[in-house]
Amino acid sequence: FVNLMEGHIWLESEGLGRGSTAIFIVKLGIPGRSDECKLSAVHKGPGNQVKPNFSGLKVVVMDENSV
């Protein structure tokens, strides 16, 4: 999938029992019209901090330990 997006993927580890990091870089498009941007998805939270809205996004989490 990463290759189809003209990207790269690799793993890094600091040693046995220290965990690993999966890193990927892909090219993403930029919407052609400003109304396609979901600027309304970012709103201010307490303390005037930006609080992004990640609802609707799908995330893959990998762990070798059984749950």
PDBQT receptor file of N, H, CA, C and O in Angstrom, charges set to zero:
ATOM      1  N   PHE A   1       0.823  -1.186   0.000  1.00  0.00    +0.000 N 
ATOM      2  CA  PHE A   1       0.000   0.000   0.000  1.00  0.00    +0.000 C 
ATOM      3  C   PHE A   1       0.869   1.252   0.000  1.00  0.00    +0.000 C 
ATOM      4  O   PHE A   1       0.605   2.203  -0.737  1.00  0.00    +0.000 OA
ATOM      5  N   VAL A   2       1.901   1.245   0.827  1.00  0.00    +0.000 N 
ATOM      6  H   VAL A   2       2.115   0.473   1.426  1.00  0.00    +0.000 HD
ATOM      7  CA  VAL A   2       2.818   2.387   0.887  1.00  0.00    +0.000 C 
ATOM      8  C   VAL A   2       3.519   2.567  -0.451  1.00  0.00    +0.000 C 
ATOM      9  O   VAL A   2       3.712   3.696  -0.903  1.00  0.00    +0.000 OA
ATOM     10  N   ASN A   3       3.900   1.468  -1.086  1.00  0.00    +0.000 N 
ATOM     11  H   ASN A   3       3.743   0.552  -0.719  1.00  0.00    +0.000 HD
ATOM     12  CA  ASN A   3       4.553   1.533  -2.391  1.00  0.00    +0.000 C 
ATOM     13  C   ASN A   3       3.617   2.144  -3.439  1.00  0.00    +0.000 C 
ATOM     14  O   ASN A   3       4.066   2.915  -4.287  1.00  0.00    +0.000 OA
ATOM     15  N   LEU A   4       2.338   1.813  -3.393  1.00  0.00    +0.000 N 
ATOM     16  H   LEU A   4       1.973   1.186  -2.705  1.00  0.00    +0.000 HD
ATOM     17  CA  LEU A   4       1.374   2.384  -4.333  1.00  0.00    +0.000 C 
ATOM     18  C   LEU A   4       1.248   3.895  -4.160  1.00  0.00    +0.000 C 
ATOM     19  O   LEU A   4       0.898   4.603  -5.105  1.00  0.00    +0.000 OA
ATOM     20  N   MET A   5       1.530   4.384  -2.967  1.00  0.00    +0.000 N 
ATOM     21  H   MET A   5       1.813   3.810  -2.199  1.00  0.00    +0.000 HD
ATOM     22  CA  MET A   5       1.461   5.818  -2.687  1.00  0.00    +0.000 C 
ATOM     23  C   MET A   5       2.825   6.487  -2.856  1.00  0.00    +0.000 C 
ATOM     24  O   MET A   5       3.050   7.593  -2.366  1.00  0.00    +0.000 OA
ATOM     25  N   GLU A   6       3.736   5.798  -3.559  1.00  0.00    +0.000 N 
ATOM     26  H   GLU A   6       3.553   4.899  -3.958  1.00  0.00    +0.000 HD
ATOM     27  CA  GLU A   6       5.079   6.310  -3.823  1.00  0.00    +0.000 C 
ATOM     28  C   GLU A   6       5.815   6.659  -2.529  1.00  0.00    +0.000 C 
ATOM     29  O   GLU A   6       6.490   7.684  -2.446  1.00  0.00    +0.000 OA
ATOM     30  N   GLY A   7       5.677   5.801  -1.528  1.00  0.00    +0.000 N 
ATOM     31  H   GLY A   7       5.128   4.968  -1.595  1.00  0.00    +0.000 HD
ATOM     32  CA  GLY A   7       6.286   6.081  -0.236  1.00  0.00    +0.000 C 
ATOM     33  C   GLY A   7       7.300   5.047   0.176  1.00  0.00    +0.000 C 
ATOM     34  O   GLY A   7       7.686   4.179  -0.607  1.00  0.00    +0.000 OA
ATOM     35  N   HIS A   8       7.724   5.152   1.411  1.00  0.00    +0.000 N 
ATOM     36  H   HIS A   8       7.411   5.857   2.047  1.00  0.00    +0.000 HD
ATOM     37  CA  HIS A   8       8.710   4.249   1.999  1.00  0.00    +0.000 C 
ATOM     38  C   HIS A   8       8.213   3.838   3.379  1.00  0.00    +0.000 C 
ATOM     39  O   HIS A   8       7.510   4.597   4.047  1.00  0.00    +0.000 OA
ATOM     40  N   ILE A   9       8.586   2.626   3.802  1.00  0.00    +0.000 N 
ATOM     41  H   ILE A   9       9.156   2.009   3.260  1.00  0.00    +0.000 HD
ATOM     42  CA  ILE A   9       8.233   2.147   5.130  1.00  0.00    +0.000 C 
ATOM     43  C   ILE A   9       9.414   1.375   5.694  1.00  0.00    +0.000 C 
ATOM     44  O   ILE A   9      10.080   0.642   4.964  1.00  0.00    +0.000 OA
ATOM     45  N   TRP A  10       9.682   1.532   6.991  1.00  0.00    +0.000 N 
ATOM     46  H   TRP A  10       9.141   2.128   7.585  1.00  0.00    +0.000 HD
ATOM     47  CA  TRP A  10      10.758   0.784   7.614  1.00  0.00    +0.000 C 
ATOM     48  C   TRP A  10      10.486   0.664   9.114  1.00  0.00    +0.000 C 
ATOM     49  O   TRP A  10       9.642   1.371   9.666  1.00  0.00    +0.000 OA
ATOM     50  N   LEU A  11      11.216  -0.241   9.757  1.00  0.00    +0.000 N 
ATOM     51  H   LEU A  11      11.902  -0.815   9.309  1.00  0.00    +0.000 HD
ATOM     52  CA  LEU A  11      11.109  -0.463  11.195  1.00  0.00    +0.000 C 
ATOM     53  C   LEU A  11      12.420  -0.104  11.865  1.00  0.00    +0.000 C 
ATOM     54  O   LEU A  11      13.493  -0.325  11.304  1.00  0.00    +0.000 OA
ATOM     55  N   GLU A  12      12.333   0.443  13.054  1.00  0.00    +0.000 N 
ATOM     56  H   GLU A  12      11.461   0.623  13.510  1.00  0.00    +0.000 HD
ATOM     57  CA  GLU A  12      13.514   0.731  13.857  1.00  0.00    +0.000 C 
ATOM     58  C   GLU A  12      13.303   0.141  15.241  1.00  0.00    +0.000 C 
ATOM     59  O   GLU A  12      12.188   0.154  15.762  1.00  0.00    +0.000 OA
ATOM     60  N   SER A  13      14.379  -0.380  15.842  1.00  0.00    +0.000 N 
ATOM     61  H   SER A  13      15.285  -0.390  15.419  1.00  0.00    +0.000 HD
ATOM     62  CA  SER A  13      14.306  -0.958  17.174  1.00  0.00    +0.000 C 
ATOM     63  C   SER A  13      15.584  -0.631  17.929  1.00  0.00    +0.000 C 
ATOM     64  O   SER A  13      16.668  -0.564  17.350  1.00  0.00    +0.000 OA
ATOM     65  N   GLU A  14      15.436  -0.429  19.236  1.00  0.00    +0.000 N 
ATOM     66  H   GLU A  14      14.555  -0.484  19.706  1.00  0.00    +0.000 HD
ATOM     67  CA  GLU A  14      16.606  -0.166  20.077  1.00  0.00    +0.000 C 
ATOM     68  C   GLU A  14      17.093  -1.429  20.761  1.00  0.00    +0.000 C 
ATOM     69  O   GLU A  14      17.928  -1.351  21.662  1.00  0.00    +0.000 OA
ATOM     70  N   GLY A  15      16.600  -2.583  20.364  1.00  0.00    +0.000 N 
ATOM     71  H   GLY A  15      15.921  -2.647  19.633  1.00  0.00    +0.000 HD
ATOM     72  CA  GLY A  15      17.076  -3.845  20.926  1.00  0.00    +0.000 C 
ATOM     73  C   GLY A  15      15.952  -4.702  21.472  1.00  0.00    +0.000 C 
ATOM     74  O   GLY A  15      14.813  -4.253  21.599  1.00  0.00    +0.000 OA
ATOM     75  N   LEU A  16      16.284  -5.924  21.789  1.00  0.00    +0.000 N 
ATOM     76  H   LEU A  16      17.210  -6.289  21.686  1.00  0.00    +0.000 HD
ATOM     77  CA  LEU A  16      15.337  -6.908  22.284  1.00  0.00    +0.000 C 
ATOM     78  C   LEU A  16      14.647  -6.410  23.555  1.00  0.00    +0.000 C 
ATOM     79  O   LEU A  16      15.300  -5.987  24.509  1.00  0.00    +0.000 OA
ATOM     80  N   GLY A  17      13.335  -6.468  23.546  1.00  0.00    +0.000 N 
ATOM     81  H   GLY A  17      12.805  -6.812  22.771  1.00  0.00    +0.000 HD
ATOM     82  CA  GLY A  17      12.559  -6.036  24.702  1.00  0.00    +0.000 C 
ATOM     83  C   GLY A  17      12.396  -4.538  24.844  1.00  0.00    +0.000 C 
ATOM     84  O   GLY A  17      11.816  -4.082  25.829  1.00  0.00    +0.000 OA
ATOM     85  N   ARG A  18      12.885  -3.758  23.895  1.00  0.00    +0.000 N 
ATOM     86  H   ARG A  18      13.356  -4.128  23.095  1.00  0.00    +0.000 HD
ATOM     87  CA  ARG A  18      12.827  -2.291  23.978  1.00  0.00    +0.000 C 
ATOM     88  C   ARG A  18      11.739  -1.710  23.092  1.00  0.00    +0.000 C 
ATOM     89  O   ARG A  18      11.522  -0.498  23.095  1.00  0.00    +0.000 OA
ATOM     90  N   GLY A  19      11.043  -2.566  22.327  1.00  0.00    +0.000 N 
ATOM     91  H   GLY A  19      11.219  -3.550  22.325  1.00  0.00    +0.000 HD
ATOM     92  CA  GLY A  19       9.986  -2.076  21.445  1.00  0.00    +0.000 C 
ATOM     93  C   GLY A  19      10.519  -1.700  20.080  1.00  0.00    +0.000 C 
ATOM     94  O   GLY A  19      11.731  -1.646  19.868  1.00  0.00    +0.000 OA
ATOM     95  N   SER A  20       9.628  -1.445  19.173  1.00  0.00    +0.000 N 
ATOM     96  H   SER A  20       8.644  -1.488  19.345  1.00  0.00    +0.000 HD
ATOM     97  CA  SER A  20       9.978  -1.083  17.798  1.00  0.00    +0.000 C 
ATOM     98  C   SER A  20       9.104   0.066  17.339  1.00  0.00    +0.000 C 
ATOM     99  O   SER A  20       8.028   0.306  17.888  1.00  0.00    +0.000 OA
ATOM    100  N   THR A  21       9.574   0.766  16.338  1.00  0.00    +0.000 N 
ATOM    101  H   THR A  21      10.448   0.572  15.893  1.00  0.00    +0.000 HD
ATOM    102  CA  THR A  21       8.823   1.861  15.744  1.00  0.00    +0.000 C 
ATOM    103  C   THR A  21       8.681   1.597  14.258  1.00  0.00    +0.000 C 
ATOM    104  O   THR A  21       9.674   1.373  13.566  1.00  0.00    +0.000 OA
ATOM    105  N   ALA A  22       7.447   1.622  13.763  1.00  0.00    +0.000 N 
ATOM    106  H   ALA A  22       6.640   1.804  14.326  1.00  0.00    +0.000 HD
ATOM    107  CA  ALA A  22       7.187   1.505  12.327  1.00  0.00    +0.000 C 
ATOM    108  C   ALA A  22       7.040   2.920  11.781  1.00  0.00    +0.000 C 
ATOM    109  O   ALA A  22       6.229   3.702  12.277  1.00  0.00    +0.000 OA
ATOM    110  N   ILE A  23       7.821   3.244  10.764  1.00  0.00    +0.000 N 
ATOM    111  H   ILE A  23       8.479   2.609  10.361  1.00  0.00    +0.000 HD
ATOM    112  CA  ILE A  23       7.824   4.585  10.180  1.00  0.00    +0.000 C 
ATOM    113  C   ILE A  23       7.438   4.473   8.718  1.00  0.00    +0.000 C 
ATOM    114  O   ILE A  23       7.926   3.592   8.011  1.00  0.00    +0.000 OA
ATOM    115  N   PHE A  24       6.564   5.359   8.260  1.00  0.00    +0.000 N 
ATOM    116  H   PHE A  24       6.167   6.074   8.835  1.00  0.00    +0.000 HD
ATOM    117  CA  PHE A  24       6.241   5.382   6.841  1.00  0.00    +0.000 C 
ATOM    118  C   PHE A  24       6.092   6.816   6.370  1.00  0.00    +0.000 C 
ATOM    119  O   PHE A  24       5.661   7.698   7.112  1.00  0.00    +0.000 OA
ATOM    120  N   ILE A  25       6.456   7.018   5.127  1.00  0.00    +0.000 N 
ATOM    121  H   ILE A  25       6.806   6.300   4.525  1.00  0.00    +0.000 HD
ATOM    122  CA  ILE A  25       6.345   8.318   4.481  1.00  0.00    +0.000 C 
ATOM    123  C   ILE A  25       5.584   8.097   3.185  1.00  0.00    +0.000 C 
ATOM    124  O   ILE A  25       5.970   7.249   2.381  1.00  0.00    +0.000 OA
ATOM    125  N   VAL A  26       4.509   8.848   2.970  1.00  0.00    +0.000 N 
ATOM    126  H   VAL A  26       4.195   9.537   3.624  1.00  0.00    +0.000 HD
ATOM    127  CA  VAL A  26       3.725   8.744   1.740  1.00  0.00    +0.000 C 
ATOM    128  C   VAL A  26       3.420  10.144   1.226  1.00  0.00    +0.000 C 
ATOM    129  O   VAL A  26       3.421  11.118   1.979  1.00  0.00    +0.000 OA
ATOM    130  N   LYS A  27       3.160  10.220  -0.068  1.00  0.00    +0.000 N 
ATOM    131  H   LYS A  27       3.158   9.429  -0.679  1.00  0.00    +0.000 HD
ATOM    132  CA  LYS A  27       2.756  11.482  -0.672  1.00  0.00    +0.000 C 
ATOM    133  C   LYS A  27       1.245  11.604  -0.540  1.00  0.00    +0.000 C 
ATOM    134  O   LYS A  27       0.507  10.692  -0.913  1.00  0.00    +0.000 OA
ATOM    135  N   LEU A  28       0.792  12.725  -0.012  1.00  0.00    +0.000 N 
ATOM    136  H   LEU A  28       1.392  13.466   0.291  1.00  0.00    +0.000 HD
ATOM    137  CA  LEU A  28      -0.632  12.976   0.140  1.00  0.00    +0.000 C 
ATOM    138  C   LEU A  28      -1.030  14.151  -0.729  1.00  0.00    +0.000 C 
ATOM    139  O   LEU A  28      -0.256  15.093  -0.902  1.00  0.00    +0.000 OA
ATOM    140  N   GLY A  29      -2.225  14.098  -1.272  1.00  0.00    +0.000 N 
ATOM    141  H   GLY A  29      -2.853  13.333  -1.131  1.00  0.00    +0.000 HD
ATOM    142  CA  GLY A  29      -2.710  15.188  -2.107  1.00  0.00    +0.000 C 
ATOM    143  C   GLY A  29      -3.203  16.356  -1.275  1.00  0.00    +0.000 C 
ATOM    144  O   GLY A  29      -3.487  16.218  -0.085  1.00  0.00    +0.000 OA
ATOM    145  N   ILE A  30      -3.297  17.494  -1.914  1.00  0.00    +0.000 N 
ATOM    146  H   ILE A  30      -3.066  17.606  -2.881  1.00  0.00    +0.000 HD
ATOM    147  CA  ILE A  30      -3.831  18.695  -1.290  1.00  0.00    +0.000 C 
ATOM    148  C   ILE A  30      -5.142  19.007  -1.993  1.00  0.00    +0.000 C 
ATOM    149  O   ILE A  30      -5.176  19.053  -3.222  1.00  0.00    +0.000 OA
ATOM    150  N   PRO A  31      -6.231  19.225  -1.244  1.00  0.00    +0.000 N 
ATOM    151  CA  PRO A  31      -7.515  19.520  -1.882  1.00  0.00    +0.000 C 
ATOM    152  C   PRO A  31      -7.415  20.728  -2.798  1.00  0.00    +0.000 C 
ATOM    153  O   PRO A  31      -6.722  21.697  -2.487  1.00  0.00    +0.000 OA
ATOM    154  N   GLY A  32      -8.106  20.669  -3.924  1.00  0.00    +0.000 N 
ATOM    155  H   GLY A  32      -8.669  19.882  -4.177  1.00  0.00    +0.000 HD
ATOM    156  CA  GLY A  32      -8.073  21.756  -4.891  1.00  0.00    +0.000 C 
ATOM    157  C   GLY A  32      -8.929  22.937  -4.499  1.00  0.00    +0.000 C 
ATOM    158  O   GLY A  32      -8.668  24.061  -4.929  1.00  0.00    +0.000 OA
ATOM    159  N   ARG A  33      -9.956  22.701  -3.684  1.00  0.00    +0.000 N 
ATOM    160  H   ARG A  33     -10.169  21.788  -3.335  1.00  0.00    +0.000 HD
ATOM    161  CA  ARG A  33     -10.855  23.782  -3.275  1.00  0.00    +0.000 C 
ATOM    162  C   ARG A  33     -10.799  23.924  -1.764  1.00  0.00    +0.000 C 
ATOM    163  O   ARG A  33     -10.711  22.930  -1.043  1.00  0.00    +0.000 OA
ATOM    164  N   SER A  34     -10.849  25.151  -1.290  1.00  0.00    +0.000 N 
ATOM    165  H   SER A  34     -10.921  25.958  -1.875  1.00  0.00    +0.000 HD
ATOM    166  CA  SER A  34     -10.728  25.392   0.146  1.00  0.00    +0.000 C 
ATOM    167  C   SER A  34     -11.873  24.778   0.933  1.00  0.00    +0.000 C 
ATOM    168  O   SER A  34     -11.705  24.445   2.106  1.00  0.00    +0.000 OA
ATOM    169  N   ASP A  35     -13.052  24.620   0.300  1.00  0.00    +0.000 N 
ATOM    170  H   ASP A  35     -13.189  24.891  -0.653  1.00  0.00    +0.000 HD
ATOM    171  CA  ASP A  35     -14.171  24.043   1.045  1.00  0.00    +0.000 C 
ATOM    172  C   ASP A  35     -13.994  22.544   1.259  1.00  0.00    +0.000 C 
ATOM    173  O   ASP A  35     -14.747  21.940   2.024  1.00  0.00    +0.000 OA
ATOM    174  N   GLU A  36     -13.009  21.931   0.594  1.00  0.00    +0.000 N 
ATOM    175  H   GLU A  36     -12.397  22.421  -0.028  1.00  0.00    +0.000 HD
ATOM    176  CA  GLU A  36     -12.728  20.520   0.818  1.00  0.00    +0.000 C 
ATOM    177  C   GLU A  36     -11.894  20.323   2.075  1.00  0.00    +0.000 C 
ATOM    178  O   GLU A  36     -11.864  19.227   2.634  1.00  0.00    +0.000 OA
ATOM    179  N   CYS A  37     -11.219  21.372   2.521  1.00  0.00    +0.000 N 
ATOM    180  H   CYS A  37     -11.243  22.262   2.067  1.00  0.00    +0.000 HD
ATOM    181  CA  CYS A  37     -10.436  21.272   3.752  1.00  0.00    +0.000 C 
ATOM    182  C   CYS A  37     -11.392  21.226   4.932  1.00  0.00    +0.000 C 
ATOM    183  O   CYS A  37     -12.406  21.924   4.947  1.00  0.00    +0.000 OA
ATOM    184  N   LYS A  38     -11.075  20.423   5.894  1.00  0.00    +0.000 N 
ATOM    185  H   LYS A  38     -10.251  19.857   5.882  1.00  0.00    +0.000 HD
ATOM    186  CA  LYS A  38     -11.942  20.303   7.057  1.00  0.00    +0.000 C 
ATOM    187  C   LYS A  38     -11.391  21.161   8.188  1.00  0.00    +0.000 C 
ATOM    188  O   LYS A  38     -11.060  20.653   9.260  1.00  0.00    +0.000 OA
ATOM    189  N   LEU A  39     -11.294  22.462   7.943  1.00  0.00    +0.000 N 
ATOM    190  H   LEU A  39     -11.563  22.874   7.073  1.00  0.00    +0.000 HD
ATOM    191  CA  LEU A  39     -10.777  23.355   8.968  1.00  0.00    +0.000 C 
ATOM    192  C   LEU A  39     -11.689  23.388  10.179  1.00  0.00    +0.000 C 
ATOM    193  O   LEU A  39     -11.236  23.655  11.292  1.00  0.00    +0.000 OA
ATOM    194  N   SER A  40     -12.979  23.116   9.972  1.00  0.00    +0.000 N 
ATOM    195  H   SER A  40     -13.347  22.898   9.068  1.00  0.00    +0.000 HD
ATOM    196  CA  SER A  40     -13.906  23.110  11.093  1.00  0.00    +0.000 C 
ATOM    197  C   SER A  40     -13.646  21.937  12.029  1.00  0.00    +0.000 C 
ATOM    198  O   SER A  40     -14.169  21.912  13.143  1.00  0.00    +0.000 OA
ATOM    199  N   ALA A  41     -12.843  20.959  11.593  1.00  0.00    +0.000 N 
ATOM    200  H   ALA A  41     -12.418  20.979  10.688  1.00  0.00    +0.000 HD
ATOM    201  CA  ALA A  41     -12.539  19.802  12.433  1.00  0.00    +0.000 C 
ATOM    202  C   ALA A  41     -11.593  20.170  13.568  1.00  0.00    +0.000 C 
ATOM    203  O   ALA A  41     -11.424  19.393  14.508  1.00  0.00    +0.000 OA
ATOM    204  N   VAL A  42     -10.977  21.340  13.491  1.00  0.00    +0.000 N 
ATOM    205  H   VAL A  42     -11.114  21.971  12.727  1.00  0.00    +0.000 HD
ATOM    206  CA  VAL A  42     -10.065  21.779  14.548  1.00  0.00    +0.000 C 
ATOM    207  C   VAL A  42     -10.771  22.868  15.340  1.00  0.00    +0.000 C 
ATOM    208  O   VAL A  42     -11.193  23.881  14.782  1.00  0.00    +0.000 OA
ATOM    209  N   HIS A  43     -10.894  22.655  16.627  1.00  0.00    +0.000 N 
ATOM    210  H   HIS A  43     -10.551  21.832  17.080  1.00  0.00    +0.000 HD
ATOM    211  CA  HIS A  43     -11.530  23.654  17.468  1.00  0.00    +0.000 C 
ATOM    212  C   HIS A  43     -10.690  23.873  18.718  1.00  0.00    +0.000 C 
ATOM    213  O   HIS A  43      -9.806  23.080  19.043  1.00  0.00    +0.000 OA
ATOM    214  N   LYS A  44     -10.983  24.952  19.398  1.00  0.00    +0.000 N 
ATOM    215  H   LYS A  44     -11.701  25.596  19.133  1.00  0.00    +0.000 HD
ATOM    216  CA  LYS A  44     -10.198  25.301  20.578  1.00  0.00    +0.000 C 
ATOM    217  C   LYS A  44     -10.750  24.573  21.797  1.00  0.00    +0.000 C 
ATOM    218  O   LYS A  44     -11.962  24.500  22.004  1.00  0.00    +0.000 OA
ATOM    219  N   GLY A  45      -9.837  24.038  22.594  1.00  0.00    +0.000 N 
ATOM    220  H   GLY A  45      -8.853  24.097  22.426  1.00  0.00    +0.000 HD
ATOM    221  CA  GLY A  45     -10.211  23.373  23.835  1.00  0.00    +0.000 C 
ATOM    222  C   GLY A  45      -9.948  24.294  25.012  1.00  0.00    +0.000 C 
ATOM    223  O   GLY A  45      -9.693  25.484  24.826  1.00  0.00    +0.000 OA
ATOM    224  N   PRO A  46     -10.009  23.753  26.221  1.00  0.00    +0.000 N 
ATOM    225  CA  PRO A  46      -9.721  24.572  27.411  1.00  0.00    +0.000 C 
ATOM    226  C   PRO A  46      -8.320  25.178  27.336  1.00  0.00    +0.000 C 
ATOM    227  O   PRO A  46      -7.396  24.552  26.815  1.00  0.00    +0.000 OA
ATOM    228  N   GLY A  47      -8.169  26.362  27.844  1.00  0.00    +0.000 N 
ATOM    229  H   GLY A  47      -8.919  26.870  28.267  1.00  0.00    +0.000 HD
ATOM    230  CA  GLY A  47      -6.866  27.022  27.838  1.00  0.00    +0.000 C 
ATOM    231  C   GLY A  47      -6.479  27.539  26.469  1.00  0.00    +0.000 C 
ATOM    232  O   GLY A  47      -5.306  27.822  26.225  1.00  0.00    +0.000 OA
ATOM    233  N   ASN A  48      -7.452  27.669  25.564  1.00  0.00    +0.000 N 
ATOM    234  H   ASN A  48      -8.405  27.439  25.762  1.00  0.00    +0.000 HD
ATOM    235  CA  ASN A  48      -7.219  28.204  24.217  1.00  0.00    +0.000 C 
ATOM    236  C   ASN A  48      -6.255  27.345  23.405  1.00  0.00    +0.000 C 
ATOM    237  O   ASN A  48      -5.585  27.856  22.507  1.00  0.00    +0.000 OA
ATOM    238  N   GLN A  49      -6.173  26.049  23.705  1.00  0.00    +0.000 N 
ATOM    239  H   GLN A  49      -6.717  25.634  24.435  1.00  0.00    +0.000 HD
ATOM    240  CA  GLN A  49      -5.312  25.133  22.966  1.00  0.00    +0.000 C 
ATOM    241  C   GLN A  49      -6.093  24.526  21.808  1.00  0.00    +0.000 C 
ATOM    242  O   GLN A  49      -7.292  24.273  21.921  1.00  0.00    +0.000 OA
ATOM    243  N   VAL A  50      -5.405  24.296  20.697  1.00  0.00    +0.000 N 
ATOM    244  H   VAL A  50      -4.430  24.502  20.605  1.00  0.00    +0.000 HD
ATOM    245  CA  VAL A  50      -6.041  23.650  19.552  1.00  0.00    +0.000 C 
ATOM    246  C   VAL A  50      -6.298  22.197  19.907  1.00  0.00    +0.000 C 
ATOM    247  O   VAL A  50      -5.402  21.497  20.377  1.00  0.00    +0.000 OA
ATOM    248  N   LYS A  51      -7.520  21.748  19.682  1.00  0.00    +0.000 N 
ATOM    249  H   LYS A  51      -8.248  22.316  19.300  1.00  0.00    +0.000 HD
ATOM    250  CA  LYS A  51      -7.905  20.375  19.993  1.00  0.00    +0.000 C 
ATOM    251  C   LYS A  51      -8.441  19.742  18.709  1.00  0.00    +0.000 C 
ATOM    252  O   LYS A  51      -9.591  19.983  18.341  1.00  0.00    +0.000 OA
ATOM    253  N   PRO A  52      -7.621  18.929  18.015  1.00  0.00    +0.000 N 
ATOM    254  CA  PRO A  52      -8.070  18.332  16.760  1.00  0.00    +0.000 C 
ATOM    255  C   PRO A  52      -9.171  17.308  16.991  1.00  0.00    +0.000 C 
ATOM    256  O   PRO A  52      -9.211  16.645  18.027  1.00  0.00    +0.000 OA
ATOM    257  N   ASN A  53     -10.060  17.189  16.017  1.00  0.00    +0.000 N 
ATOM    258  H   ASN A  53     -10.027  17.728  15.175  1.00  0.00    +0.000 HD
ATOM    259  CA  ASN A  53     -11.140  16.212  16.060  1.00  0.00    +0.000 C 
ATOM    260  C   ASN A  53     -10.758  15.049  15.156  1.00  0.00    +0.000 C 
ATOM    261  O   ASN A  53     -10.714  15.205  13.936  1.00  0.00    +0.000 OA
ATOM    262  N   PHE A  54     -10.480  13.889  15.736  1.00  0.00    +0.000 N 
ATOM    263  H   PHE A  54     -10.515  13.762  16.727  1.00  0.00    +0.000 HD
ATOM    264  CA  PHE A  54     -10.064  12.726  14.970  1.00  0.00    +0.000 C 
ATOM    265  C   PHE A  54     -11.198  11.733  14.763  1.00  0.00    +0.000 C 
ATOM    266  O   PHE A  54     -10.948  10.597  14.361  1.00  0.00    +0.000 OA
ATOM    267  N   SER A  55     -12.443  12.131  15.029  1.00  0.00    +0.000 N 
ATOM    268  H   SER A  55     -12.646  13.054  15.356  1.00  0.00    +0.000 HD
ATOM    269  CA  SER A  55     -13.553  11.199  14.844  1.00  0.00    +0.000 C 
ATOM    270  C   SER A  55     -13.661  10.813  13.372  1.00  0.00    +0.000 C 
ATOM    271  O   SER A  55     -13.495  11.652  12.486  1.00  0.00    +0.000 OA
ATOM    272  N   GLY A  56     -13.937   9.550  13.123  1.00  0.00    +0.000 N 
ATOM    273  H   GLY A  56     -14.071   8.868  13.843  1.00  0.00    +0.000 HD
ATOM    274  CA  GLY A  56     -14.065   9.053  11.758  1.00  0.00    +0.000 C 
ATOM    275  C   GLY A  56     -12.772   8.542  11.160  1.00  0.00    +0.000 C 
ATOM    276  O   GLY A  56     -12.799   7.902  10.109  1.00  0.00    +0.000 OA
ATOM    277  N   LEU A  57     -11.630   8.805  11.800  1.00  0.00    +0.000 N 
ATOM    278  H   LEU A  57     -11.608   9.325  12.654  1.00  0.00    +0.000 HD
ATOM    279  CA  LEU A  57     -10.355   8.315  11.291  1.00  0.00    +0.000 C 
ATOM    280  C   LEU A  57     -10.144   6.872  11.720  1.00  0.00    +0.000 C 
ATOM    281  O   LEU A  57     -10.630   6.452  12.770  1.00  0.00    +0.000 OA
ATOM    282  N   LYS A  58      -9.422   6.118  10.908  1.00  0.00    +0.000 N 
ATOM    283  H   LYS A  58      -9.027   6.459  10.055  1.00  0.00    +0.000 HD
ATOM    284  CA  LYS A  58      -9.088   4.738  11.239  1.00  0.00    +0.000 C 
ATOM    285  C   LYS A  58      -7.596   4.655  11.502  1.00  0.00    +0.000 C 
ATOM    286  O   LYS A  58      -6.799   5.219  10.752  1.00  0.00    +0.000 OA
ATOM    287  N   VAL A  59      -7.212   3.955  12.563  1.00  0.00    +0.000 N 
ATOM    288  H   VAL A  59      -7.860   3.497  13.173  1.00  0.00    +0.000 HD
ATOM    289  CA  VAL A  59      -5.817   3.851  12.978  1.00  0.00    +0.000 C 
ATOM    290  C   VAL A  59      -5.455   2.380  13.124  1.00  0.00    +0.000 C 
ATOM    291  O   VAL A  59      -6.245   1.588  13.638  1.00  0.00    +0.000 OA
ATOM    292  N   VAL A  60      -4.263   2.017  12.673  1.00  0.00    +0.000 N 
ATOM    293  H   VAL A  60      -3.621   2.660  12.255  1.00  0.00    +0.000 HD
ATOM    294  CA  VAL A  60      -3.757   0.662  12.844  1.00  0.00    +0.000 C 
ATOM    295  C   VAL A  60      -2.733   0.686  13.971  1.00  0.00    +0.000 C 
ATOM    296  O   VAL A  60      -1.793   1.480  13.942  1.00  0.00    +0.000 OA
ATOM    297  N   VAL A  61      -2.912  -0.177  14.958  1.00  0.00    +0.000 N 
ATOM    298  H   VAL A  61      -3.676  -0.822  14.981  1.00  0.00    +0.000 HD
ATOM    299  CA  VAL A  61      -1.977  -0.296  16.072  1.00  0.00    +0.000 C 
ATOM    300  C   VAL A  61      -1.454  -1.720  16.088  1.00  0.00    +0.000 C 
ATOM    301  O   VAL A  61      -2.232  -2.673  16.047  1.00  0.00    +0.000 OA
ATOM    302  N   MET A  62      -0.121  -1.869  16.150  1.00  0.00    +0.000 N 
ATOM    303  H   MET A  62       0.511  -1.095  16.183  1.00  0.00    +0.000 HD
ATOM    304  CA  MET A  62       0.485  -3.199  16.161  1.00  0.00    +0.000 C 
ATOM    305  C   MET A  62       1.169  -3.419  17.501  1.00  0.00    +0.000 C 
ATOM    306  O   MET A  62       1.834  -2.528  18.028  1.00  0.00    +0.000 OA
ATOM    307  N   ASP A  63       0.998  -4.622  18.043  1.00  0.00    +0.000 N 
ATOM    308  H   ASP A  63       0.458  -5.346  17.615  1.00  0.00    +0.000 HD
ATOM    309  CA  ASP A  63       1.668  -4.992  19.282  1.00  0.00    +0.000 C 
ATOM    310  C   ASP A  63       1.858  -6.494  19.283  1.00  0.00    +0.000 C 
ATOM    311  O   ASP A  63       0.931  -7.243  18.973  1.00  0.00    +0.000 OA
ATOM    312  N   GLU A  64       3.067  -6.941  19.635  1.00  0.00    +0.000 N 
ATOM    313  H   GLU A  64       3.819  -6.333  19.888  1.00  0.00    +0.000 HD
ATOM    314  CA  GLU A  64       3.331  -8.378  19.616  1.00  0.00    +0.000 C 
ATOM    315  C   GLU A  64       2.807  -9.069  20.863  1.00  0.00    +0.000 C 
ATOM    316  O   GLU A  64       2.735 -10.298  20.897  1.00  0.00    +0.000 OA
ATOM    317  N   ASN A  65       2.439  -8.313  21.887  1.00  0.00    +0.000 N 
ATOM    318  H   ASN A  65       2.497  -7.315  21.859  1.00  0.00    +0.000 HD
ATOM    319  CA  ASN A  65       1.907  -8.896  23.118  1.00  0.00    +0.000 C 
ATOM    320  C   ASN A  65       0.423  -9.191  22.960  1.00  0.00    +0.000 C 
ATOM    321  O   ASN A  65      -0.323  -8.376  22.417  1.00  0.00    +0.000 OA
ATOM    322  N   SER A  66      -0.006 -10.360  23.435  1.00  0.00    +0.000 N 
ATOM    323  H   SER A  66       0.600 -11.022  23.876  1.00  0.00    +0.000 HD
ATOM    324  CA  SER A  66      -1.431 -10.688  23.350  1.00  0.00    +0.000 C 
ATOM    325  C   SER A  66      -2.200  -9.840  24.347  1.00  0.00    +0.000 C 
ATOM    326  O   SER A  66      -1.687  -9.472  25.404  1.00  0.00    +0.000 OA
ATOM    327  N   VAL A  67      -3.423  -9.542  23.996  1.00  0.00    +0.000 N 
ATOM    328  H   VAL A  67      -3.840  -9.840  23.137  1.00  0.00    +0.000 HD
ATOM    329  CA  VAL A  67      -4.261  -8.678  24.842  1.00  0.00    +0.000 C 
ATOM    330  C   VAL A  67      -5.172  -9.532  25.678  1.00  0.00    +0.000 C 
ATOM    331  O   VAL A  67      -5.962  -9.008  26.463  1.00  0.00    +0.000 OA
TER     332      VAL A  67
